[in-house]
Amino acid sequence: MMHMSCTLTTRLAVVSMLVCLQVSASASVNKTAEFVATAEWQVIAEGQAIPKGLHVRINLQTGLKEAKLLDPSERDTALQSQSSDSESGSVSTDDRLSIEYKADLIEESVRKVKEQRSYAELRKAYKDFQKNFRTDAEVIVQLIEEYRNFSRTPLDKELKPKLNTLENLGYMLHQIDNALVFIDSGGLDDVLLPIVVNDTNTALKVSAMRVLGALAGNNPKAQIKVFERNFGSHLAQIMMSSTNSAEISTALHAFGALLRKFPLAQHRVLSTSGTQALIGVLRSADTELRNKAKVVTLIGDLVLEKRHVLDEGKEEALAQYVLLEFESWLQSNGYCAALEAVLSTDYVHLLDQADVVEQFIDALQTTESLCKPLWSQSPTLRHALLTVRNRFAHSQDEYRLEVSQALSALCERLYDKFGHTEL
């Protein structure tokens, strides 16, 4: 019994020592500074070489390898194991399998510890995220409150924060629900309306009207709220009085967002100052062609909108559009003559702007029946259209060739029946 106990002890010692030697050997693949052992456990750096004869372990709490000098009792056991091994010749196959098995268990334990640590870190990060997370509605309410806290006087130091607040709102209010939260939280009354009506800073007005266009676009509930606060007439006034290109452009955008697919607003706004404002932009010598193109595009869209409703013949929709006489309002405010003057005077500037030319062509086609008696008798308009057509007809660009073909078709309808055979 004594001999069997000693043999078992010897084998366990051999197993322990070989595990230590195997871990030690694997740690020294990428040699760095040599490990200096002490009587206390120390972490073995990745790839750090360690001398033989140390007690090595893997800390299952940290997943790191550690080593220290053998205790006196451990050294005696190791010496006995070495002596026994030299007598027996080698370690048995069973012992090697046991060592490999235990090494696999150690690696699996290390993997699980690392996974547990990663999961704990993820949970902590998620809790931190939850603490800082805010819904869009909460952010919008906070931004409105921030703007309310700004001074009512135009201080230069507050201009940038105001612009930042409006920019952040602009990103969020394209979404229908966010726009309604903004309105219900007093955003129209406390933020946008005071800027559009009273503020003299152009940058603030431009930013506010951009936000207004974002929240009203394709959002019927928001359109109603904007209409009820008389934004239509305020935007029309800006278009009639401003000479700033960006201000006119954003006013047109917000104006269109309010009116499209909203027949009541179209009737109330366009029958008063709205149509006059649009024609005024066309007539203005200070307004660039791109903004004039935006005007005729909006006019064409509104004319086509009513025509589509009439073509569909839906009784409910017809009742909403029956009072709209937009084409009559265009005629009475001189739309046909205004568009003729724009193209006849500024056509040279269109020779390098094919996309703008296309916008004017669409408008001419849409309102052709309304204005043909005047346009077909205008030699200056005819000359302008043919000049642009001929310039594009000799282009190598496919898009310009398509624009040229559209101009040719328009000119044939306007002038061919009146004996203009040179077309």
Protein Blocks (a to p, Z undefined) as FASTA:
>chain_A
ZZmmmmmmmmmmmmmmmmmmmmmmmmmmpccddddddfbdcdddehiacdehiacdddfk
nopacdddddfklmmmmmmmmmmmmmnopacfklmmmmmmmmmmmmmmmmmmmmmmmmmm
mmmmmmmmmmmpccfklmmmmmmmmmmmpcfbdcfklmmmmmmmmmmmmmmmmpmklmmm
mmmnommmmmmmmmmmmpcbfklmmmmmmmmmmmmgoplklmmmmmmnommmmmmmmmmm
pccfklmmmmmmmmmmmmgoplklmmmmmmmmmmmmmmmmmmpmkbcfklmmmmmmmmmm
mmmmmmmmmmnopaklmmmmmmpcfklmmmmnommmmmmmmmmmmmmmmmmmmklmmmmm
mmmmmmmmmmmmmmmmmmklmmmmmmmmmmmmmpcbfklmmmmmmmmmmmmmmmmmnopa
kZZ
